[in-house]
């Protein structure tokens, strides 16, 4: 199978399985859903919530695996947190292709965390593709900053 077909298939699966969450649960503002700012700051800044990818790839680099190992250890020790893994891409390419690639990146991160012992039910994945770039400019440094997956904590 070619990469485009795999990414499209992944996107379709994510769409159907991702639509099962209760809308009221997702948008609840009750205090149980508020995440401790200090914990979030620690996770984001010291553990590392972001991993980066090569252009048009979803393979995890050695550096990404090291960061995800730290995430997995922290998440296992702090098992009250649910997480969303957000997949992003650079803006070069079609919207559909980039949504599928972002989903594939998020799925690879999820699979890695599960392989390290983080419970599957704690993880949801989202793809923003090229829709939410970190940086807006037309050079490789900006593009490389946009090719990422971010692990976001929630309760």
C-alpha positions in Angstrom: 0.0 0.0 0.0 1.3 3.5 -0.7 1.6 6.1 2.0 -1.3 8.2 0.7 -3.7 5.2 0.9 -2.5 4.3 4.4 -3.0 7.9 5.6 -6.5 8.1 4.1 -7.5 4.8 5.7 -6.1 6.0 9.0 -8.0 9.3 8.7 -11.3 7.5 7.9 -10.8 5.2 10.9 -10.1 8.1 13.2 -13.1 10.0 11.9 -15.5 7.1 12.7 -13.9 6.1 16.0 -13.3 9.7 17.1 -16.9 10.6 16.8 -18.1 8.4 19.6 -17.2 10.9 22.4 -20.1 12.6 24.1 -20.2 16.3 23.0 -21.2 17.4 26.5 -18.4 15.5 28.1 -15.9 17.0 25.6 -17.0 20.6 26.4 -17.6 20.3 30.1 -16.3 23.1 32.3 -16.7 21.4 35.6 -13.9 21.6 38.1 -13.0 17.9 37.5 -11.9 18.8 34.0 -9.6 21.6 35.0 -5.9 20.6 34.8 -3.5 21.7 37.5 -1.4 24.5 36.0 1.8 23.5 37.8 1.5 19.9 36.6 0.8 21.0 33.1 3.7 23.5 33.1 6.0 20.7 34.5 4.9 18.3 31.8 5.1 20.7 29.0 8.4 22.4 29.9 10.5 19.7 31.7 9.1 16.4 30.5 8.4 17.7 27.0 5.0 17.6 25.3 6.1 18.0 21.7 7.8 15.7 19.3 8.9 16.6 15.7 8.8 14.8 12.4 10.6 14.9 9.0 8.7 16.3 6.0 5.9 14.0 4.8 6.9 11.3 7.4 5.3 9.9 10.5 8.2 7.8 11.7 9.5 8.5 15.2 13.1 9.7 15.4 15.4 8.6 18.2 15.0 12.0 19.8 11.2 11.7 19.7 11.4 8.2 21.3 13.5 9.6 24.1 10.9 12.4 24.7 8.0 9.9 24.5 9.8 7.6 27.0 9.8 10.6 29.5 6.1 11.3 28.7 5.2 7.6 29.3 7.0 7.5 32.6 5.3 10.7 33.8 1.9 9.6 32.6 2.2 6.2 34.3 3.1 7.9 37.6 0.2 10.4 37.1 -2.5 8.1 36.0 -5.4 10.5 36.7 -4.6 12.5 33.6 -6.2 11.8 30.2 -4.4 13.0 27.2 -5.1 14.2 23.7 -2.4 13.9 21.1 -2.6 16.5 18.4 -1.0 15.9 15.0 0.2 18.8 12.9 2.0 19.2 9.6 3.6 22.0 7.5 1.4 23.8 4.9 2.9 22.2 1.8 0.3 19.9 0.3 -3.4 19.3 0.1 -5.7 19.7 3.1 -6.9 16.1 3.0 -3.4 14.7 2.7 -2.1 16.8 5.6 -5.1 15.9 7.8 -4.3 12.2 7.2 -0.6 12.7 7.9 -1.3 14.6 11.1 -3.6 11.7 12.2 -0.9 9.2 11.3 1.7 11.1 13.4 -0.7 11.3 16.4 -1.5 7.6 16.0 2.2 6.7 16.0 2.7 8.7 19.2 -0.3 7.0 20.8 0.9 3.5 19.8 4.4 4.3 21.3 2.9 5.4 24.6 0.6 2.4 24.8 3.7 0.1 24.1 5.3 1.7 27.2 2.3 1.0 29.5 0.0 4.0 29.2 -3.6 2.8 29.1 -5.3 3.1 25.7 -8.5 4.5 27.1 -6.6 7.5 28.4 -5.5 8.7 24.9 -7.5 10.4 22.2 -6.0 11.7 19.0 -6.8 14.7 16.9 -5.4 15.9 13.6 -5.2 19.6 12.7 -3.1 18.9 9.6 -1.9 22.3 8.3 -4.8 24.2 9.8 -3.0 25.4 13.0 0.6 26.2 12.2 2.9 27.2 15.0 4.8 29.5 12.7 3.6 31.3 9.5 6.4 31.8 7.0 7.9 30.1 4.0 11.3 28.6 5.0 12.4 25.2 6.2 12.9 26.3 9.9 9.2 27.3 10.1 8.1 24.2 8.2 10.1 21.9 10.6 8.5 23.6 13.6 5.0 22.9 12.2 5.7 19.1 11.7 4.8 18.0 15.2 2.6 16.1 17.6 1.7 17.6 21.0 0.6 15.7 24.0 -2.0 17.7 25.9 -3.1 16.9 29.5 -6.7 16.9 30.7 -8.6 15.3 33.6 
